Amino acid sequence: MIEQGQTAAATLEPITSGKRSNIVDLVKGLAIILVVYGHTAQGVEHRGWWTGPGMAISENFIYSFHMPAFFFVSGLFVLGSIRRRGASDFTLEKVKTILYPYLLFAVISAALGPVIGRFQVSYSPFHWKTFLMNVADGSVSWFLFTLFFCLMVALLTSRLPNWLRFLLAVVAAIAPAYGSYIMNRVQWEFCFVAAGMWVGHQIFRLERVPKWMAAIGFVLVAAFQFAATYFYGYPNRWTYIGLGLTGTAALLLLARVLENHRVGVALVWVGRASLAIFLLSAFAQGATRTVLSSVFHTNNLWLQLLLPTAFATVLPAIVWYQQDRWRLGWLFNWPF
């Protein structure tokens, strides 16, 4: 139950809903930092500032699990949310909290395109037809669009046994791709939502695992993840499910290790602002990169990796926590 007087920033949980768990928020904090870093690294690579095998190894490792982790935690409390709200209210909530910011930031990005386009590697002038097609097929932000439809599939399959839902999702994920890009993404990612639905509130049992045991488990699973991506490269449709689940397990174990630690508290702070970071990070990242290049005249790899990642994580999080004071809640949730 939400105590009267709490701010929206403290009570709204981006992307997922349900009982607040520091471990879940820790996982989201770790995952969103990896998302921001991955986008920063790609920007550095596209500008020719990072070449060699290190970039490929880093990308293969991160992209094998950081998005599956988000889909997994998004599924943890879906069944409880459907039971509490009912199908119609559940759908309406996802329209307001996922589909609405997707559409809003599509418009914002298009409006700012002429201003920020000159700082991007490539920029295409605005055309209504192209814009509407990109919005309709999820090209503006594939994650939010895919997540919305995954949650609608979760709603449609909510009465199935958990094991059957997950089995059908796995079969769909390894089947040959067909249809549109966004249909393929739903086909590939729903298995992680289904896995989260299967685990559900049992995720809280992780809080009873001794930290030393979680640390050993994390090292072993992370070593496996790195070796698999190092030797076999970017995950394909046959390996994506397994590596997505093992990578998510590694994040969960690391979250248990860091729980109640100062680092863990900071990651919880980041995790609770993950929606704002996801939506706003590109602007902060681009601005930091431009300042480093144009003002300080440096394309140093470490500076261009670490500073844009840091600012693109912290600045949007500040906006999230100040959304009530600055009256910016409409950026993240339907205001009416």
N, C-alpha and C positions, 0 to 999 in steps of 0.2 A: 504494500500500500504506500502511495506517495504522500509524504507529509506536506501539508499545506504550507506554502511559502518557499518551497524549494524552487530553484531556477530551472528553466527548461534545459539548460546546458548540463545540469547535474542529473536530470532525470531521464532525458531522452537518450535512448541507446541506439546509435546509428546502425543501420542494416539489420541487426537482429533485435528481437524483443523477448522479454521473459525475465526470469530471476537474475539479478545482478550477480556476476561471479568475477572475482579478480582474475582468475585463471583465464576465463574467456576474454576479458578485456586485455590481458597480457598478450594473448595469442594475436588478437587484433592489432595491438600496438607493434608487436614484432613484424607481423605480416604487412602492415601499411608502410612501415619504414622500408621494408624490402621492396614494396611496390614503388615508392618514391625513388629509392636508389636505382632500381631497374630502369625507370624512365630516365633518370639522370645519366646513367651509364650509356643508354642508347643514344641520348643526345650528344654525349662526348664522342661516341663511336662514329656517328653520322658526320661529325665535323672533322673526322680524321685525327682526333687528339689521342685516341687510344686504339692501337693496333696490336696484333699479335694474339697468341693463344689465350692469354689471361682474360680477355674480354669474353671470348666464347665460353670458357670454363665457368666464369662468373655467371653469365647469362643462363647457361644450361642448368646450373645448380639452382639458382633462384627461381627460374620459371618452371621448375619441375614440381613446385609445391606451394608457392606463396598465394596464388589465386585459389587452388583447391582448398587451402586452409580457410579462406574467407567463405567459400561456399559451404564448407563443413560447419563452421560456427553459425552460419545463417540457418542451417537446418536443425540446430540443437533444440530450439524451443518452438518450432513451427507447430507441432501437433497440439501443444498446450495453448498456443495463441489461437488456433482454429477452434478449439473447444471453448475457450473463453468468449471469443468474439462472434463466432459463427461465420459461415462462408462469406456472406455479403460484407460484413464489417471488416473481416480479414482482408478481402480484396480491396476494399476502399482504403484501408490503412496503407497497403502496399502501393496503391496508386499515389497517395499523398506523400509517402516517405521515400519512394524509390523512383516511380515513373515521373512524378512531378519534377524533382531536381534534375533528372535526366533531360527532360524537355527544356527546363529553364536554362540550364547551362549550355544546351545546344544553341539557344538563342543568344546568350551572353557571349559565347565563343565566336559566333558568327558576327555579332555586332562589333566585337573588339578585333576581329580579323585584320582589317586594314591598318590598325595601329600596331599590333604585335607581329603581323606577318613578316615585316622586314627584319625581325630578329630570329625568324625560324629558318631552318634549312631549306624548306620549300613552302610556297604559299600559292594557293589557287584563288583567284578572285571569286567573290560571292555570286552564285547563281541560284535563284529560287528552286529550280528543278533539282539541281544537285543537292542542295541543302535538305529539301524535303525527302529525297530518296535516302540520304544518309541518316536522317532521323528515323525514317521508317524501317530501315534494315539494321539499325543498331550501330552504325559505323561511328556515330558521335562519341559513344562511350559503351563499348560492348559489354563491360562488366555489369553496369546497372541494368541495362536492357535484358541481358541474359539472366541476371538474378531475379528480375521481376517475373519472367516467364518460367524460370525454375520453381519459384514459389507458387505460381499458378498450377504447375504440374503437381507440386506437393499437395496442394489443396484437392486436386482431382483424384489423387491416389491416397488420400489420407486414411481411407477405410481399409486399405490393403494391409496385410501383415507386414511388419517391418522387413523381414527377410525377403519376402517376395518383391516388395518395392525395390529393394536394393539389387536383387538379382536381375530384375527387368531393366533397371537403370544401367547395370554393368553390360548386359547384352546389347543395349542400345548404344552404349559408349564405344564398344569395340566393333560394332557393325560399320560397314562402309558409309562414309559421309554422303548425304544427299540433301537437296534443297538449298535454301539460302544459307548465308554465313551464320546468321544468328540462330537458325534452327540447328546448325551443326554445333554451335557453342552450347546450346541447351542440351543437345544430345550428349556432349562430352562432359559437361559440368554437373548435370543433375545427379549423377551417382554420388558425388560428394555431399550434396544436400541430403540425399537419401541416407547416406552413412551417418550424417549428423542427426537425422530424425531417428534413426535406429538407436544411437547412443543416448540421445535426449538428456534428461536430467541425471543420468548415471555419470555424466561428466564430472559431477561434484565429488564422486568417489576418488578422483585424482588428488583431491586435497588431503586424503588420508595416506597417500604414498609417501614414505620417508624421503626427504630431499636427497640423501646420499644415493638412494636407489634410483631416483629420477635422474640424477646427474649421470650415473653410469649408463642408464638407458639412453639418455640423450646423446652421449658420446658415441655409443655403439650405432644408434640409428643414423646419426648425422654422418658418421664415417661411411656407413653403407650408402647413404644418399650421395655423398660426394664421389665415392668410387664408381657408383652406377652411372652417374652423369659424366664423370671424367672419361670412362672407358667407352661408353655407349652414346654419348652426346645428348642432344636435345630429345626429350621424350616423344615417342610416337603414340599412336592410338592403342598399341599393345602394352606399352609400359607406363603410360600417363596415369592410369588409375592406381597402380601399385605405388609408383613414386609419389603421387599426390597424397596418398594415405600415409605412407611412411614419413614423408616430409612434415605432414600435419602432426603426426604423432611426435616427431622430434620437437616441434614448436610447443606442443602441449607439455612435454616433459621439461623443456627449458623453462616454460612458464611456471611450472611447479617449483623448480629450483630457485627462480627469482622472486617467487611470491613473498611479500612482506619485506623484501630487501629494498634499499633506496632506489636501485636501478629498476626493480619491479614496480615500485610506486610511480616512477616516471613513465614507464611503459603503459601502465594502467591509464595515466593521464592522456597519453597519446592515443591509446586504443579507444577510449570513450569519445574521442574526436575524429575517429577514422573516416566518417562520412565527409566532414569538412575538409580533411586532408586530401581525400581522394578527389574532391571536386575542385579545390583551390590550389593544389600543389603545383600544377603546371604553370600558373601565373607567377608564383613566388620563385619557382625553379628558374624560369626563363629570365626573370628580372635579376636574380643573383648571378646567373651566367653572364648576362649582358654587362652588369657592373664590373665583374671580374675582367672581362675581355676589353671593354671600352674605356673604363675608368682606370683600372689598375694594370691594364695591358698584360694580362697573364692568362695563358692557357695551360698552366701547370696541371698535370693530370689529377693529383691528389686534391688540390684546391677546387678544381672543377667538378670533382666527384663529391667531396665531403661537404663543402659549404652550401651548394644548391640543395643537397639532400637534407641538411640540417635546417636551413631556412624554410624549405618547402614542407617540412614537417611541423616546425614550431609555430610559424606565423599563421597558417590555417587553423591550428589547434587553438591559438589565442582568440581568433575570430569565433570559433565554436563556443568557447567558454564565455565570451563577451556578447553573444548574440542577443541576449535580452537587453543589456545595457545599451548596445549600439543599434537595437531594433533591426537585427539582421536575420531573425528567425525564418523569415520568408525565403531565404536562400536555401534552406534545408528541408522545409516542411510546408505543405499547403497552408496558407495563412487564413483561410476562410472556413 
